[in-house]
Amino acid sequence: MEPVNDTYRTIIQPSEETLYKEKGSKFYGYCFPVTTESEVHEHIEKLKKQHHNARHHCYAYQIGVQTMQYRANDDGEPSGTAGLPIYGQIQSFEVTNILVVIVRYFGGTKLGVGGLITAYKESARMALESCEIIEKTIDEEFLLTFDYKDMNGVMRIIKEQHIAIKKQEAAENCRMRISVRKNKVAEILRAFEALYEVKISPFEN
């Protein structure tokens, strides 16, 4: 059986501001870590206030690690000349949970469709290159329920398998929320199911 692909690439902090110039136009680039659409809108609104004289605030984002969603926005530029070139760079860098915004100040000379595509692509590339991109694992959470007498057996598996404990309630009836790397889920389930009195189930918020 092939190992499950359980890693993804992302950023953990906003990028430094980058600047690309073309025929008088200025393109300021920004990257932000995001996991929700509301975070996307918050960052864009802040940039619109920061660059209130700019003509265009174009962006693309990708959210999710197993099922991904994305959006590309031209913000008044000719269709397909801004948002998609930005999104193309997100794909090229193979990153997710990220928002890339390019703010354009028009310099008086029209760049044409090809010129715009190149400018937004290069601006997005520069912004992404300024980021620290890291690799993270895709984890799944489970809830363990067991009697206190089974605590030693449970802790032995947790120690051997290097399992992260997210929350623990130790009493006569113990409950423990654990985080398991995706490609180890089947192995961990078998280990706990061998402790017949320990119940393990997917954790649901």
N, C-alpha and C positions, 0 to 999 in steps of 0.2 A: 504494500500500500504506500502510495506517495505521501510525504508529509504535507499537512495542511499549511497553506500559505497564511500565516497569522501575524504578519507585520505590515506596517504602513509608514509612509514618510510624511512628516508634518513640521511645523515650526511651533516654538513654545513662547516666543515673544515677538512683538512688532519689529519690522525692519527699520533701518535708518532711511531717511528720505533720500531718494535718488533724483537726479535731474538729467534729462536727455533734451538736447536742443536740435531743432531742424528748421532752417529758413525763418528764423525769428520766433517760431513757436517754442514754448517751453512745456515739457512733459514731466511732471513730478510723480514719482512712483512710490507706492506704499504697499506693504504686506502686513496682514493681521491674522493671528490665529483665531478661528471662529468655529463654533459647533452648532449655532442656531441662526435662523434668518434674522431674528431680532438683533443679534449682535452685529450682523452685516449692516443693517439699517442704522444702528447707532454709530458705527465707524464712519459711514458715508455722510451722515448728518453733521458729524463733527468736522469732517474735511470740507464740507460745503460752507460751514461757518468760518473755518480757517482760511479757505480760498474762495471768499464770496465774490471776488471779481473774475474768477475763472469761468470760461464759457462751457467747458465740458468736464464732468466727473464720471469717467467711464470705468467699468469694473467687471470682474468675473469672480465667481467663487465656486468652490467644491466642498461639500460637507458629507461626512459619513466615512465609514471604514470598510463595511461589508456591502451595504447598499448605499450607493453614492447619489447625491443630487447636485446639480450645478445650474448656474444661470450666468448669462453674459449680457451686458447692457451697454448699448452704444451712446446713450445719453445725448442724442441729437446729432451725432456724427452720422455720415451715410451708413446705411445698413450693412453690417458685416465688417466694418473697417476698424472697429475698436474692441468691442467685447469679445468677439471670437478670437482675434489675435492674442488677446490677454489670456483667454482660457486655453488657447493652444500652448502657451508657455507653462501654465499650470500642469497640463498633461505631459509636456516635455520633461519637466522637473519631477514628475511622478509624485506630486504632493496632494494631500487632502486636508480637510478642516482648515481651509485657508481662503482669505479674501485678498485679491490684488486690485488696487485702485490706481488709475492713472488720471491725474488732473492736468488738463491742457489749458494753457493761456495762448490764445491765437496771436500770431506774430504779424499778421497782415498779408502773408503770402499763402495762397491755397496750396496744399500739398498733393491734391488729387487722391484718388482711391488707393493706388499703389503706394504712394508716399505715406498716407495715413496708416495703412496696414503695417508697413515697415516700422513707422515711428512707434506705434502702440506695441508692436511685438518686441522691439528693442527696449522700450521703456519697461515693459513687464519683465524681460529677461534680466535687465540691470537690477530691478527691485528684488527679484528672486535670488539673484546671485549675492545680494547683500545680506540675505537671511542665513541664520544658522539652521540647517535642515537636519532633523534627527529621525531615527527609526524607532518606532514604538511597537509593542506587541498588542494584538487583539486579545482581550481577556473576557472571560465569561464568569458570572458570579453565581454561586450556589449557596443554599442554606442547609446546614447540617443540624439535625435534631437528634439528641441522644441522652442517655442517662449518665449521671456523673461517674458511675463506675467504668464507663467506656472512655473516659477522658484520656487516659494514658495511651490507649490504642489510637485514638483520633490524633493526638499530638505527635505520636510516632510517625504517622503517615504525613502529617503536615511538615514535620522537620525533614523527613527523607525526600519529599517531593518539592521542597522549597516553596510551599504554598503561602500566599499572603492572606492574613486574617484581616478582614475589614471591620468586623464588629463581633463582640463576644459577650454572651450572657451566661455566666456559670452559676448554676444552682442545681437543685435535684434533677430538674429537666434542663439540659443545656442546649443553647442555640448559638450557632456560630455562622457568620457570613464570610465566605472565602472567595478569593479571586483566583481563577485558573487560566493559564495561557491556553489559547484555543487548541493548539495541536497536542496538548496533554490531557484534554478533557476525558477522552475514552479511558485512558490509563488511570486517571484519578477516580473516575466513577467505579471502575472495577475494584480498585483498592478499598474504597469505602464500603462498597456493596459486600465485600468479603467480611466486613464487621456486621454481622446480621442484624444487630439491634440499632445500628446507626442508619438514620434516614437521610438521604441527600436528594434535594430537589432544586430546580432552577430558581434563582432569586428573582422576584418581580417587585419592582418599586411600587 
